Amino acid sequence: MRDTLAMILAGGVGSRLNILVKHRAKPAVPFGGIYRIIDFALSNVMNSDLTRVAVLTQYKPLSLMSHIGDGSAWDLSGRTREVKILPPRTGEDDSDWYKGTADAVRQNLDFIESRPSSQILILSGDHVYYMDYKDMVKYHRAIGAKVTVAMMTVPWEQTHQFGIGILDDQGKIVDWEEKPKKAKSNLASMGIYVFDTDYLVDSLKKTTETDFGHHILPKAMEDGHLYGYIFKGYWRDVGTIQSYWDSHMDLLTPSSGLDPQTWGVVTNLEAGSMPCDWPPAHVVPGALIRNSAISAGCTIKGQVINSVLSPGVVVEPEAVIEDSIIMHGCKIAKGCTIRKVISDKYVSFGENGIVGDPGAQRPNSDFPSHLNTGITLIGKWAEIPPRATVGGNCIIFPKITRADWKTNRLPNGSTLKK
């Protein structure tokens, strides 16, 4: 695998994650208590014996760059190992920002050509999965492909979100639709591609088109060079609030197949307040924890049910957390009840509040396509006053203080922002 160069696309806005990406890039969003989303791609790279990686960043990259550091956490630092951060080369008008997946790679052809390689492995930085890329690269070479796309079957109702392909008996893709309204197949692209380096460089130099799914892959299919690699493990695009919440519920369901520890997923323990900075979790007598993932540094005096808690969360007596994702350093005061909530870091929940209504029917009035299944979303550093009642499908923006609350009630589907 030393002659394969990996490129991780990590520059998208990720707007469907709403306020979770207000202060960070989508791949830098925390996941599963102690990880960030990009840890899955980086760990797959490490576990597949790849030694050279480029991470293409763009939107709010600082926390992501800090997290990656020199790559030592994933054994990507040394004389023959490297991880390079490649931001767009923007001018004053941002005219050179990456305009799409293919354009991002095109803007870094000099990087590719300066590092001799037989294949380029192109990955997304915002998917949760385990894959040994060696198997896919070996398949690509054995079948004589110029381009190979990792694919898996998805529910028919989700096909409009993906590139959809039809394969012949030899594995060649003979029909391709990018995010079709009515798909002919439910075999979907995972956004993982292997290109022969010469073919990729030549293809990108011949055209100014910007997207792999819309432009480059259909042309490769026309040329007879596009093949599919069928993947059957766990994979999820966590690009929406619903899929982000669903994947955390998968984390708590042994039969789901999502198992970061068994997969060998690692994170950068030296970046920010990570588990190495925290003492073991403290659970006092009388507290209740059921089917939950509790990180180091948590103090549990109340009840935590079917939830994921990041380091440093404090749950006071008589407080209840159910079906929720609570990130680093949040404080849940005495008697507060939280149900089906995603809370970003350092949120303060006041005493005797009721936050979340899983049965809410009214979608969020400002972002109806983002929140419509009863999840409530709370931004970083927000304050929720004592005895507040917050409904379902609600959004509380980052840095909301108690002074920003006009009343103690936020009805279903509401948004609170400055």
N, C-alpha and C positions, 0 to 999 in steps of 0.2 A: 504493500500500500504506500510505500515511500514515493512512488511515481504518480500518486493521485493527490491533487490539490483540492481541498475543501473550501467552499465559499458559503458563508452563512448570511442570508439576507435578513437584516435586523433593523431596517430603517422605516418600516411602515408606521403610519399614524396610529392605527388600531382604534379608530374612533368609536367602534361599537362597544369597547370596554369603558366608554364614558369617562367618569371622573377618576377611574383607576389609572388612566394614562394622562391625566392633567399635568403631572409633574415628572413623568418618566416615560421611557420608551416601552412599548408593549412587551418585548422580550425581557425587560427588567422587572415586570410585575411579579411580586412574590407569589409563590405557589407551594401548597402542601406543607405549610408551617415554616420550613427552613430553606426552601429552594427559591430560585427564580425560574421563570419559564425557559430562558435560554440554557439553563443547566442541562436540559434533556438533550439538546442538539450537541452541546459541547461534550457531554459525557459519552454520547454515542460515538463521536469522533475519537475520543480517547480510547474507548473500549474496542474500536475497530482498527486500532493501530495506525491511525492517520497522524502525521507529525507536522503538517503544514496547513494552517487555517487562516483565512481572511474573514473578518466580520465587517459587513457593509452596514454602516450606521447612518442615520440622518436625523430623525425626529427626537428631540430632547435626549441626546445620547450620554449625558454626563454620568448618570447613575449606572448605566450599562457599561460604560468604559471603566468606571471605578471598580465595578464588580468583576470584570474580566481581568483587569490588571495586566500582568505579564504572562498570564496563562498557566502559571505554576500549579494552580489547583487541579488542572486537567493534564498535567505533565506535558505542557506545550511550551516550555521554556528551556533553552539550551542551544548548543552549537548546531545541532541538526533539527531543532524543533522551533516552531514559532507560531504565534497568533498575532496577526496584524489588524489593527483597526483602520478601516478605509472609509472615511467620510466623503461626501461629495465635495468637489472643488468649486465652491460657490463664489460667485462674484457678488457685487453689491446688490444686484437685483434678484439674486437666487436663481438666475436663469439656468444654472448648471446643476441644480438639485436633481437627484435621481427621479426620473419620470416614470419608472416602472422597473420590473424585475430585470428585463433584458438590458435596459438602459443602464442600470446600476452596474451590471457586469461589464458592459461595453466601456463605461468610463474608467474601468480598471484593467483594460487589456494590457497596458504596460506592465502592471503587476504580474499578470498571468505569464506574459512572454519573458519576464525576467526570472521566472522559476520554472525550469523545464519540467513538464509532466506529460504523461500519456492521456490521462483522463482528468476532467474537472467534475467534482461532485458538488452540486448546488443544493443547498438546504434552506429551509425556513427556520428562523429563530424563535417562532412562537407556536410550536406544536409540542404536545406531550405524548411521548412514545418511546419505545426501545427498538432499535434496529442495528444489526451488525452489517455495516455498509460493505464489508468485504464480500459478503454473499452477492450483493447486488452488482458490485463491480465485476466479480468473476462471471456472473451471468451475462453482463453487458459484453464482456470480452469473448465469451464462448459463443454467443449467438451472432457475433459480428455486427452489432449495432453501432450506429453513429450517435444515437440518442436513446436513452432508456428512461422511462418514467415509472416511478413506484406508484402502484395503484392498489386500491382495495374496494370491496363492495360497501356501499353506504345505503341507508334507507332511501327509498324512492323519493320521499318528500323532501330530502335534503339535496337532491341532485342539482338543483338550480344554483347551489353555492360552489360547485366544483367544475373543473374541466372533466369531461366525460368521454371515455374512449370505448371502441369496440375492437377486439383482438381477433386475428385469424388463428388457425391451428398452430402456426409457428411462433406465435407471440407477437407478431407484427401488428401495430395499430393501423387499422384500415378506415376508421371513421373517428372524427374528433369534433366535439362541441364544447365551447367554453361557456360555462354557466348557462345552459339552455333552459328556456322556460318549460319545455316538455322534452325530457331526455329519452333517447333511444336505448340507453343502458344505465345501469347503476354502478358501473365500474368507474371509480373516481380517482383523479390524480391527487396524490398526497403532497404535491409541491416539492418532490425530491427527484432530482434529475442527475443522470450521469451522461456527460458529453465526451466524445473524443475531443481532445484539446484543439487539434487542427480544424476540425469541423466547426466547433464553437467559434473560434477566432474568425474563421472565414465567413461564417454566417452573420456574425455581428458587424463585420466590416462591410458586408455587401448591402446592408439595410440600416435605416435609421429607426425602424419600428421598435417599440419600447417594451413589449410584454412577451414573456415566454409563452404563456397559455394562449393568448390571442394571435400571436404572430409567428414566433420561431417554431413552435411545435407543429402547427399545421403545415408549414413549409417543409419541415423534415418528413412529415407523413407523405406529402406529395412526392418527395424525392425517394420514398421507400426506405427511409433510414430510421423510422421511429418504432420502438418496441416498448412493450409493457412488462413490468416486473411485479408479480402478484405478491402482496404482503397480507398476512393473516393474523398479525398480532394486534395488540392494543395501540390505537392511535386516535388522538382527538385534537382538532383545531380549537384552541381555547380563545377564539377571537370575539366571542360574545359573552355578555354577562351570564346568559343561561348556560352556555357550554362551560364557562369557567366554574360556575356553581356545580353543574352536573359532574365535572371531572373530580371535584373535591368529594362529592358523594361517592364516586367510584373508588376513590382512595380509601374510603371507609367500608367498602364492599369487597371482601376477599375474592369473590368469584369474578370480579370485573376484569382482572388481569393487570390492573395498574398497581405496580409494586416498585417504587423507586429504589428501595434498599436492595432488593434482589437484582434489579437492573444495573446496579453499580453507579447510580447517579450521585455525583459529587457537586459541591458548591464551593464558593470561595469563603472560607471561614475567617479570613482576615479582612474582609470588606464589610464595614459597618458593624452593627451589633448582631453578630451571628452566634450560634450556639456555644462556641468556645468561650464567649465572654459571660455566659450565664451559668449560674449554679443549677443543679438538678431541680426539676419541678417539685414544688412543695404542695402536697395534698393533705389538708388538715382532717382530723377525725370528724366524721359526720358529713363530709363532702361526698358528692356522687358524680362519678364519671362513667358514662355508658357509651360504648361504640364511638370513641372519639380519639383524635390524635392530639396529644398535649406536648408541646415543645418544652425544652429546657427554659428555666427562668420563670415559668408560670407559677402562680399561687392560686390554688383552687380551694375556696371555702364554701362555694355554693354548688350548683348542679351544671354539668356540661354533658349534653346528650347529642350524639350524632353530629359532632362539630369538629372543626380543625382550628387549633389555636397556635399562633406563632409565639416565639420567645417573648417573655416579659409580660404576658397578659395576667391581670389580676382580677379574679372573680370573687367578690365579697359574699358574706353569708346571705342566704335567702335569694341570691341572684340565680337566674336560670338562663342558660344558653341552649337553644335547640336548632339543629339543622342550619348552622351558621358557619361562616368563615371569619375569624377575628385575627387581624394581623398584629404585628409587633407593638408592644407597649400600651395596649388599650387597657382602660380601667373601667370595670363594670361594678358600679356601686351597689350597696346593700338593697335587696328587694327588686332590682331591675330585671325585667324579663325580656329576652331577645329571641325572636323566632324568624328564621329564614332571612338572615341579614348577612351581607358582605360588608365588613368594616375595614377600611384602610388603617394605616398605622396611627397610633397615639390619639385615638378617639377617647373622649371622656363621657361615659354614660352615667347620668345622675341617678340618685336614689329613687326607687319605687316607680321607675319609668316602665312603659310598655312600648317596645320598639319592634315593629314588624307585624304584618297580618298575612299569613300564608294564603288565606282564602280570598284575598282581595281580587275583585273582578275588574276594577277600573284601571286601565293602563296608565303609565305615567303621562301626564298631560304634555310635557315638553319632549319626551323621548319615548313615544308609545311603542316603537319597534325594539327598543332596548330593554324595557321593563314592562312585562305584561303577564307574568306568571306568579306574582306574589313576592318576588325578591325585593328587598329594600337595600339600598346602596348608600354607604356613608363615607365621605371623603376624609382624607388625612387631616389630622389636627382639629377635627370638629368637636364641638362641645354640645352635649344634649342635656338640658336642664333637668333637675329633679321633677318627678311626677309628670314628665312629658308623655304624651301618647303619639306615637308615630305609626302610620298605617303601612300597608303593603304597596309595592310598586312606587315607593317614594325614593327621592334622591336628596341627600343633604350634602351640599358642596363642601370642599375643603375649607378649613379655617373659619367655619361658622362659629361664632362665640355665643354665649348666653344672651348677650345684648342684641343679637340679630333675631331672636325669637320674639315675635309680637304676641303670640299666645303659646301655651304649652301643648297645642294640638296641631298635628300635621295630618290631614285626612289622606285616605288612600289615593294614590296617583299624583301626589303633590311633589313639588320641588322647592327646596329652601336654598337660596343663594343670596349673596350680598348684592 
